[in-house]
Amino acid sequence: MDFLIPTSSGSTSCQSPRVARFAVSLLLLLCCSVLSCKKEGELITVDAFAQLAEKVTYHQETYAISFSLQDYPYESVQVRLGDNKSAFKSGTGLKLIGAVLVSKGRYGVFLNDLITSTKYYYQILVKDGQSEKVVHSDIYSFTTNP
C-alpha cells in the first residue's frame, strides 16, 4: 500500500509505506513524550515526632494528652490508647481517638471515664495525605489517679 503525501507544489507524490510508518511513529512518539512530561515531585523528609514534647495532665476528671508535631499538612492525627502494652503489637483491644489541633503544631486528646489507679499506654499516629503512609511514635504511658 502506498501513501499520498502532498508536496510543496500542491501535487501528491507516492511514498513507500515504510517511510510513512516511520513518520507517523515518530510523530506519535513525540506527542506521547510531550503529553506524558510532568514535573517531578519534590521529596520532603519530615520527622513528625522530632520535638514531640508530650504531656499528660488531669483537670476536673478529664485527662488530656498534648503533644507537638512538626509543621506539615497531615491528613489525620490520632492516638491509640490501651491498658495493655502488648496490645500494640496485635492492634487489638485499643481505642483509637482523633486528636484536635489546639494551637499551631500542638495537638491534644481528651479522655474521660478512665479507670482509677490504672496504667495506660498510648501511641501517636499520623497519616500523610499524599503518600497515604501512616507512621507512629514510640509507646508512652501514664497512670490514672487513685
N, CA and C atoms as an extended XYZ file, in Angstrom:
438
Properties=species:S:1:pos:R:3:atomname:S:1:resname:S:1:resid:I:1 pbc="F F F"
N         0.846       -1.160        0.000 N   MET     1
C         0.000        0.000        0.000 CA  MET     1
C         0.897        1.231        0.000 C   MET     1
N         0.556        2.208       -0.820 N   ASP     2
C         1.309        3.453       -0.901 CA  ASP     2
C         0.477        4.580       -0.289 C   ASP     2
N         1.170        5.595        0.259 N   PHE     3
C         0.525        6.759        0.836 CA  PHE     3
C         0.767        7.951       -0.055 C   PHE     3
N        -0.224        8.798       -0.177 N   LEU     4
C        -0.079       10.007       -0.956 CA  LEU     4
C         0.204       11.157        0.000 C   LEU     4
N         1.335       11.789       -0.162 N   ILE     5
C         1.741       12.888        0.693 CA  ILE     5
C         1.845       14.134       -0.158 C   ILE     5
N         1.196       15.261        0.258 N   PRO     6
C         1.252       16.474       -0.545 CA  PRO     6
C         2.665       17.029       -0.608 C   PRO     6
N         3.033       17.556       -1.755 N   THR     7
C         4.338       18.198       -1.910 CA  THR     7
C         4.141       19.702       -1.856 C   THR     7
N         5.234       20.450       -1.898 N   SER     8
C         5.153       21.910       -1.808 CA  SER     8
C         4.414       22.506       -3.003 C   SER     8
N         4.381       21.833       -4.118 N   SER     9
C         3.686       22.365       -5.296 CA  SER     9
C         2.190       22.076       -5.264 C   SER     9
N         1.741       21.354       -4.219 N   GLY    10
C         0.320       21.060       -4.116 CA  GLY    10
C        -0.039       19.725       -4.717 C   GLY    10
N         0.844       19.120       -5.516 N   SER    11
C         0.559       17.802       -6.069 CA  SER    11
C         0.917       16.749       -5.039 C   SER    11
N         0.549       15.536       -5.283 N   THR    12
C         0.866       14.464       -4.350 CA  THR    12
C         1.909       13.558       -4.951 C   THR    12
N         2.733       13.022       -4.065 N   SER    13
C         3.731       12.063       -4.526 CA  SER    13
C         3.542       10.776       -3.757 C   SER    13
N         3.888        9.717       -4.317 N   CYS    14
C         3.724        8.406       -3.721 CA  CYS    14
C         4.986        8.067       -2.930 C   CYS    14
N         4.857        7.761       -1.628 N   GLN    15
C         5.983        7.400       -0.775 CA  GLN    15
C         5.835        5.942       -0.351 C   GLN    15
N         6.925        5.344        0.022 N   SER    16
C         6.859        3.951        0.448 CA  SER    16
C         6.196        3.859        1.813 C   SER    16
N         5.524        2.765        2.089 N   PRO    17
C         4.842        2.615        3.371 CA  PRO    17
C         5.812        2.654        4.541 C   PRO    17
N         7.019        2.193        4.353 N   ARG    18
C         7.993        2.164        5.437 CA  ARG    18
C         8.332        3.586        5.899 C   ARG    18
N         8.522        4.500        4.973 N   VAL    19
C         8.833        5.889        5.313 CA  VAL    19
C         7.633        6.542        5.996 C   VAL    19
N         6.443        6.270        5.475 N   ALA    20
C         5.235        6.852        6.051 CA  ALA    20
C         5.005        6.328        7.465 C   ALA    20
N         5.188        5.033        7.687 N   ARG    21
C         5.032        4.449        9.019 CA  ARG    21
C         6.052        5.040        9.983 C   ARG    21
N         7.264        5.237        9.481 N   PHE    22
C         8.311        5.825       10.313 CA  PHE    22
C         7.923        7.252       10.717 C   PHE    22
N         7.398        8.034        9.787 N   ALA    23
C         7.000        9.413       10.065 CA  ALA    23
C         5.856        9.448       11.079 C   ALA    23
N         4.870        8.577       10.904 N   VAL    24
C         3.743        8.520       11.823 CA  VAL    24
C         4.215        8.063       13.203 C   VAL    24
N         5.082        7.061       13.253 N   SER    25
C         5.613        6.572       14.531 CA  SER    25
C         6.386        7.665       15.245 C   SER    25
N         7.193        8.401       14.499 N   LEU    26
C         7.978        9.483       15.075 CA  LEU    26
C         7.062       10.571       15.629 C   LEU    26
N         6.011       10.889       14.880 N   LEU    27
C         5.060       11.894       15.335 CA  LEU    27
C         4.339       11.437       16.604 C   LEU    27
N         3.902       10.177       16.654 N   LEU    28
C         3.242        9.634       17.839 CA  LEU    28
C         4.177        9.616       19.042 C   LEU    28
N         5.419        9.237       18.826 N   LEU    29
C         6.402        9.204       19.901 CA  LEU    29
C         6.626       10.600       20.464 C   LEU    29
N         6.719       11.583       19.581 N   LEU    30
C         6.918       12.961       20.004 CA  LEU    30
C         5.707       13.455       20.799 C   LEU    30
N         4.509       13.158       20.317 N   CYS    31
C         3.293       13.572       21.024 CA  CYS    31
C         3.204       12.917       22.398 C   CYS    31
N         3.490       11.631       22.460 N   CYS    32
C         3.420       10.912       23.732 CA  CYS    32
C         4.434       11.455       24.731 C   CYS    32
N         5.631       11.746       24.271 N   SER    33
C         6.650       12.240       25.196 CA  SER    33
C         6.302       13.630       25.703 C   SER    33
N         5.683       14.450       24.878 N   VAL    34
C         5.283       15.791       25.316 CA  VAL    34
C         4.112       15.703       26.282 C   VAL    34
N         3.140       14.855       25.987 N   LEU    35
C         1.962       14.741       26.834 CA  LEU    35
C         2.260       14.069       28.170 C   LEU    35
N         3.188       13.144       28.197 N   SER    36
C         3.487       12.444       29.442 CA  SER    36
C         4.524       13.167       30.274 C   SER    36
N         5.001       14.254       29.796 N   CYS    37
C         6.010       15.019       30.510 CA  CYS    37
C         5.340       15.735       31.677 C   CYS    37
N         5.762       15.441       32.890 N   LYS    38
C         5.219       16.143       34.043 CA  LYS    38
C         6.345       16.438       35.016 C   LYS    38
N         6.144       17.448       35.808 N   LYS    39
C         7.160       17.882       36.749 CA  LYS    39
C         7.302       16.844       37.853 C   LYS    39
N         8.526       16.504       38.142 N   GLU    40
C         8.800       15.552       39.209 CA  GLU    40
C         8.485       16.205       40.551 C   GLU    40
N         7.866       15.445       41.461 N   GLY    41
C         7.573       15.959       42.798 CA  GLY    41
C         8.844       16.009       43.632 C   GLY    41
N         8.840       16.908       44.569 N   GLU    42
C         9.975       17.045       45.457 CA  GLU    42
C         9.760       16.136       46.647 C   GLU    42
N        10.775       15.399       47.039 N   LEU    43
C        10.691       14.528       48.199 CA  LEU    43
C        11.078       15.333       49.422 C   LEU    43
N        10.157       15.429       50.360 N   ILE    44
C        10.407       16.168       51.595 CA  ILE    44
C        10.388       15.170       52.739 C   ILE    44
N        11.443       15.163       53.525 N   THR    45
C        11.515       14.281       54.675 CA  THR    45
C        11.135       15.068       55.919 C   THR    45
N        10.113       14.588       56.616 N   VAL    46
C         9.641       15.247       57.821 CA  VAL    46
C         9.638       14.220       58.941 C   VAL    46
N        10.303       14.535       60.041 N   ASP    47
C        10.230       13.692       61.225 CA  ASP    47
C         9.139       14.274       62.104 C   ASP    47
N         7.949       13.731       61.989 N   ALA    48
C         6.780       14.277       62.685 CA  ALA    48
C         7.002       14.366       64.190 C   ALA    48
N         7.778       13.441       64.747 N   PHE    49
C         7.920       13.337       66.193 CA  PHE    49
C         9.242       13.902       66.718 C   PHE    49
N         9.923       14.724       65.935 N   ALA    50
C        11.242       15.239       66.309 CA  ALA    50
C        11.220       16.013       67.629 C   ALA    50
N        10.195       16.814       67.849 N   GLN    51
C        10.084       17.605       69.084 CA  GLN    51
C         8.698       17.382       69.678 C   GLN    51
N         8.433       16.156       70.055 N   LEU    52
C         7.095       15.736       70.470 CA  LEU    52
C         6.597       16.456       71.722 C   LEU    52
N         7.426       16.596       72.719 N   ALA    53
C         7.073       17.282       73.975 CA  ALA    53
C         5.696       16.847       74.479 C   ALA    53
N         5.493       15.540       74.597 N   GLU    54
C         4.190       15.028       75.022 CA  GLU    54
C         4.020       15.268       76.517 C   GLU    54
N         2.767       15.478       76.916 N   LYS    55
C         2.464       15.822       78.305 CA  LYS    55
C         1.066       15.324       78.634 C   LYS    55
N         0.905       14.735       79.813 N   VAL    56
C        -0.404       14.272       80.274 CA  VAL    56
C        -0.789       15.105       81.492 C   VAL    56
N        -1.972       15.693       81.435 N   THR    57
C        -2.465       16.487       82.563 CA  THR    57
C        -3.848       15.986       82.970 C   THR    57
N        -4.199       16.294       84.215 N   TYR    58
C        -5.504       15.903       84.751 CA  TYR    58
C        -6.186       17.140       85.324 C   TYR    58
N        -7.425       17.380       84.878 N   HIS    59
C        -8.169       18.534       85.374 CA  HIS    59
C        -9.658       18.222       85.303 C   HIS    59
N       -10.340       18.351       86.442 N   GLN    60
C       -11.786       18.135       86.535 CA  GLN    60
C       -12.234       16.829       85.884 C   GLN    60
N       -11.644       15.749       86.330 N   GLU    61
C       -11.975       14.379       85.901 CA  GLU    61
C       -11.717       14.108       84.418 C   GLU    61
N       -10.887       14.903       83.803 N   THR    62
C       -10.529       14.703       82.399 CA  THR    62
C        -9.017       14.673       82.266 C   THR    62
N        -8.535       13.656       81.594 N   TYR    63
C        -7.107       13.575       81.273 CA  TYR    63
C        -6.907       14.149       79.875 C   TYR    63
N        -5.845       14.904       79.735 N   ALA    64
C        -5.512       15.480       78.434 CA  ALA    64
C        -4.091       15.061       78.067 C   ALA    64
N        -3.946       14.502       76.882 N   ILE    65
C        -2.620       14.190       76.345 CA  ILE    65
C        -2.357       15.237       75.274 C   ILE    65
N        -1.310       16.004       75.464 N   SER    66
C        -0.969       17.020       74.462 CA  SER    66
C         0.438       16.748       73.944 C   SER    66
N         0.670       17.131       72.683 N   PHE    67
C         1.964       16.876       72.040 CA  PHE    67
C         2.145       17.803       70.856 C   PHE    67
N         3.386       17.977       70.465 N   SER    68
C         3.717       18.829       69.324 CA  SER    68
C         4.194       17.966       68.164 C   SER    68
N         3.815       18.367       66.953 N   LEU    69
C         4.270       17.702       65.729 CA  LEU    69
C         4.949       18.733       64.837 C   LEU    69
N         5.848       18.249       64.008 N   GLN    70
C         6.486       19.141       63.049 CA  GLN    70
C         5.433       19.688       62.092 C   GLN    70
N         5.637       20.907       61.640 N   ASP    71
C         4.694       21.559       60.746 CA  ASP    71
C         4.628       20.810       59.415 C   ASP    71
N         3.446       20.287       59.104 N   TYR    72
C         3.219       19.514       57.884 CA  TYR    72
C         1.710       19.318       57.739 C   TYR    72
N         1.187       19.280       56.523 N   PRO    73
C        -0.262       19.081       56.365 CA  PRO    73
C        -0.674       17.608       56.510 C   PRO    73
N        -0.738       17.113       57.736 N   TYR    74
C        -1.140       15.720       57.985 CA  TYR    74
C        -2.601       15.537       57.619 C   TYR    74
N        -2.918       14.377       57.059 N   GLU    75
C        -4.319       14.082       56.755 CA  GLU    75
C        -5.082       13.794       58.034 C   GLU    75
N        -4.450       13.062       58.941 N   SER    76
C        -5.093       12.789       60.228 CA  SER    76
C        -4.034       12.584       61.303 C   SER    76
N        -4.420       12.905       62.527 N   VAL    77
C        -3.579       12.703       63.708 CA  VAL    77
C        -4.461       11.988       64.718 C   VAL    77
N        -3.979       10.848       65.208 N   GLN    78
C        -4.767       10.041       66.139 CA  GLN    78
C        -3.882        9.512       67.253 C   GLN    78
N        -4.534        9.060       68.311 N   VAL    79
C        -3.840        8.432       69.437 CA  VAL    79
C        -4.485        7.078       69.671 C   VAL    79
N        -3.632        6.047       69.800 N   ARG    80
C        -4.114        4.718       70.194 CA  ARG    80
C        -3.893        4.589       71.691 C   ARG    80
N        -4.906        4.142       72.410 N   LEU    81
C        -4.858        4.061       73.866 CA  LEU    81
C        -5.280        2.678       74.326 C   LEU    81
N        -4.567        2.148       75.300 N   GLY    82
C        -4.927        0.855       75.873 CA  GLY    82
C        -4.265        0.658       77.218 C   GLY    82
N        -4.744       -0.321       77.966 N   ASP    83
C        -4.153       -0.596       79.280 CA  ASP    83
C        -3.252       -1.834       79.262 C   ASP    83
N        -2.953       -2.322       78.054 N   ASN    84
C        -2.091       -3.481       77.904 CA  ASN    84
C        -1.062       -3.167       76.814 C   ASN    84
N         0.207       -3.082       77.185 N   LYS    85
C         1.242       -2.695       76.224 CA  LYS    85
C         1.391       -3.700       75.087 C   LYS    85
N         1.177       -4.956       75.355 N   SER    86
C         1.329       -5.974       74.312 CA  SER    86
C         0.236       -5.865       73.240 C   SER    86
N        -0.854       -5.169       73.557 N   ALA    87
C        -1.930       -4.993       72.579 CA  ALA    87
C        -1.465       -4.160       71.382 C   ALA    87
N        -0.398       -3.385       71.535 N   PHE    88
C         0.086       -2.559       70.427 CA  PHE    88
C         0.708       -3.407       69.315 C   PHE    88
N         1.190       -4.586       69.666 N   LYS    89
C         1.722       -5.488       68.631 CA  LYS    89
C         0.606       -6.085       67.793 C   LYS    89
N        -0.443       -6.533       68.451 N   SER    90
C        -1.556       -7.162       67.735 CA  SER    90
C        -2.539       -6.131       67.177 C   SER    90
N        -2.598       -4.963       67.799 N   GLY    91
C        -3.532       -3.930       67.350 CA  GLY    91
C        -4.955       -4.140       67.823 C   GLY    91
N        -5.155       -5.110       68.702 N   THR    92
C        -6.499       -5.378       69.211 CA  THR    92
C        -6.635       -4.852       70.632 C   THR    92
N        -7.845       -4.490       71.005 N   GLY    93
C        -8.104       -4.016       72.359 CA  GLY    93
C        -7.645       -2.586       72.591 C   GLY    93
N        -7.447       -1.843       71.531 N   LEU    94
C        -7.005       -0.454       71.649 CA  LEU    94
C        -8.122        0.491       71.227 C   LEU    94
N        -8.146        1.636       71.847 N   LYS    95
C        -9.116        2.667       71.480 CA  LYS    95
C        -8.398        3.674       70.592 C   LYS    95
N        -8.996        4.010       69.457 N   LEU    96
C        -8.423        4.972       68.515 CA  LEU    96
C        -9.173        6.292       68.680 C   LEU    96
N        -8.420        7.355       69.011 N   ILE    97
C        -9.022        8.643       69.308 CA  ILE    97
C        -8.426        9.705       68.385 C   ILE    97
N        -9.278       10.459       67.720 N   GLY    98
C        -8.815       11.540       66.851 CA  GLY    98
C        -8.296       12.708       67.680 C   GLY    98
N        -7.122       13.213       67.319 N   ALA    99
C        -6.545       14.359       68.022 CA  ALA    99
C        -7.056       15.649       67.396 C   ALA    99
N        -7.141       16.692       68.212 N   VAL   100
C        -7.566       18.001       67.724 CA  VAL   100
C        -6.386       18.960       67.773 C   VAL   100
N        -6.364       19.854       66.820 N   LEU   101
C        -5.329       20.882       66.775 CA  LEU   101
C        -5.720       21.954       67.782 C   LEU   101
N        -4.883       22.150       68.818 N   VAL   102
C        -5.218       23.127       69.860 CA  VAL   102
C        -4.472       24.448       69.662 C   VAL   102
N        -3.357       24.415       68.977 N   SER   103
C        -2.613       25.617       68.584 CA  SER   103
C        -1.645       25.199       67.485 C   SER   103
N        -0.915       26.148       66.927 N   LYS   104
C        -0.030       25.839       65.798 CA  LYS   104
C         0.951       24.719       66.164 C   LYS   104
N         0.793       23.572       65.513 N   GLY   105
C         1.681       22.433       65.732 CA  GLY   105
C         1.436       21.665       67.011 C   GLY   105
N         0.458       22.063       67.815 N   ARG   106
C         0.176       21.410       69.097 CA  ARG   106
C        -1.182       20.715       69.012 C   ARG   106
N        -1.198       19.443       69.354 N   TYR   107
C        -2.405       18.621       69.274 CA  TYR   107
C        -2.755       18.076       70.656 C   TYR   107
N        -3.992       17.625       70.796 N   GLY   108
C        -4.406       17.048       72.065 CA  GLY   108
C        -5.575       16.106       71.921 C   GLY   108
N        -5.677       15.197       72.883 N   VAL   109
C        -6.850       14.325       73.021 CA  VAL   109
C        -7.320       14.444       74.463 C   VAL   109
N        -8.601       14.325       74.652 N   PHE   110
C        -9.189       14.491       75.976 CA  PHE   110
C        -9.919       13.206       76.332 C   PHE   110
N        -9.599       12.677       77.522 N   LEU   111
C       -10.076       11.358       77.913 CA  LEU   111
C       -10.905       11.432       79.191 C   LEU   111
N       -12.084       10.858       79.141 N   ASN   112
C       -12.969       10.749       80.304 CA  ASN   112
C       -13.184        9.275       80.601 C   ASN   112
N       -13.737        9.000       81.758 N   ASP   113
C       -14.151        7.643       82.135 CA  ASP   113
C       -13.009        6.630       82.123 C   ASP   113
N       -11.812        7.049       82.522 N   LEU   114
C       -10.711        6.097       82.653 CA  LEU   114
C       -10.774        5.457       84.036 C   LEU   114
N       -10.323        4.238       84.126 N   ILE   115
C       -10.348        3.503       85.386 CA  ILE   115
C        -9.253        4.046       86.297 C   ILE   115
N        -9.591        4.287       87.561 N   THR   116
C        -8.620        4.840       88.508 CA  THR   116
C        -7.501        3.830       88.798 C   THR   116
N        -6.350        4.363       89.146 N   SER   117
C        -5.150        3.576       89.508 CA  SER   117
C        -4.784        2.554       88.434 C   SER   117
N        -4.933        2.928       87.178 N   THR   118
C        -4.627        2.031       86.062 CA  THR   118
C        -3.548        2.653       85.203 C   THR   118
N        -2.616        1.817       84.762 N   LYS   119
C        -1.568        2.296       83.872 CA  LYS   119
C        -2.077        2.173       82.434 C   LYS   119
N        -2.054        3.293       81.719 N   TYR   120
C        -2.478        3.335       80.330 CA  TYR   120
C        -1.268        3.599       79.437 C   TYR   120
N        -1.329        3.034       78.249 N   TYR   121
C        -0.280        3.219       77.240 CA  TYR   121
C        -0.912        3.922       76.037 C   TYR   121
N        -0.120        4.775       75.404 N   TYR   122
C        -0.640        5.457       74.215 CA  TYR   122
C         0.462        5.632       73.176 C   TYR   122
N         0.017        5.765       71.948 N   GLN   123
C         0.911        5.924       70.799 CA  GLN   123
C         0.255        6.911       69.831 C   GLN   123
N         1.064        7.793       69.279 N   ILE   124
C         0.550        8.806       68.363 CA  ILE   124
C         0.737        8.319       66.930 C   ILE   124
N        -0.312        8.464       66.119 N   LEU   125
C        -0.282        8.055       64.709 CA  LEU   125
C        -0.555        9.272       63.834 C   LEU   125
N         0.231        9.430       62.784 N   VAL   126
C        -0.043       10.492       61.811 CA  VAL   126
C        -0.124        9.865       60.426 C   VAL   126
N        -1.032       10.395       59.623 N   LYS   127
C        -1.211        9.887       58.261 CA  LYS   127
C        -0.882       10.995       57.280 C   LYS   127
N        -0.023       10.666       56.324 N   ASP   128
C         0.347       11.598       55.262 CA  ASP   128
C        -0.690       11.494       54.154 C   ASP   128
N        -1.299       12.600       53.810 N   GLY   129
C        -2.347       12.610       52.797 CA  GLY   129
C        -1.864       12.321       51.393 C   GLY   129
N        -0.598       12.621       51.091 N   GLN   130
C        -0.092       12.423       49.737 CA  GLN   130
C         0.330       10.980       49.492 C   GLN   130
N         1.041       10.391       50.442 N   SER   131
C         1.533        9.026       50.223 CA  SER   131
C         0.647        7.969       50.879 C   SER   131
N        -0.301        8.404       51.702 N   GLU   132
C        -1.193        7.505       52.444 CA  GLU   132
C        -0.434        6.676       53.484 C   GLU   132
N         0.818        7.029       53.776 N   LYS   133
C         1.583        6.301       54.789 CA  LYS   133
C         1.158        6.741       56.184 C   LYS   133
N         1.146        5.780       57.094 N   VAL   134
C         0.861        6.059       58.499 CA  VAL   134
C         2.129        5.751       59.282 C   VAL   134
N         2.566        6.710       60.073 N   VAL   135
C         3.736        6.492       60.929 CA  VAL   135
C         3.308        6.679       62.374 C   VAL   135
N         4.007        6.013       63.262 N   HIS   136
C         3.620        6.061       64.670 CA  HIS   136
C         4.815        6.388       65.553 C   HIS   136
N         4.506        6.956       66.697 N   SER   137
C         5.531        7.327       67.671 CA  SER   137
C         5.905        6.113       68.511 C   SER   137
N         6.785        6.340       69.458 N   ASP   138
C         7.048        5.330       70.476 CA  ASP   138
C         5.792        5.183       71.323 C   ASP   138
N         5.808        4.218       72.218 N   ILE   139
C         4.683        3.998       73.123 CA  ILE   139
C         5.007        4.681       74.455 C   ILE   139
N         4.092        5.490       74.940 N   TYR   140
C         4.250        6.219       76.201 CA  TYR   140
C         3.208        5.712       77.187 C   TYR   140
N         3.376        6.072       78.457 N   SER   141
C         2.418        5.603       79.464 CA  SER   141
C         2.165        6.668       80.525 C   SER   141
N         1.057        6.503       81.214 N   PHE   142
C         0.726        7.308       82.383 CA  PHE   142
C        -0.205        6.458       83.256 C   PHE   142
N        -0.273        6.816       84.550 N   THR   143
C        -1.124        6.101       85.472 CA  THR   143
C        -2.184        7.063       86.002 C   THR   143
N        -3.424        6.601       85.996 N   THR   144
C        -4.511        7.441       86.473 CA  THR   144
C        -4.470        7.561       88.003 C   THR   144
N        -5.087        8.598       88.518 N   ASN   145
C        -5.122        8.854       89.958 CA  ASN   145
C        -5.964        7.817       90.691 C   ASN   145
N        -5.626        7.554       91.968 N   PRO   146
C        -6.433        6.598       92.741 CA  PRO   146
C        -7.802        7.158       93.094 C   PRO   146
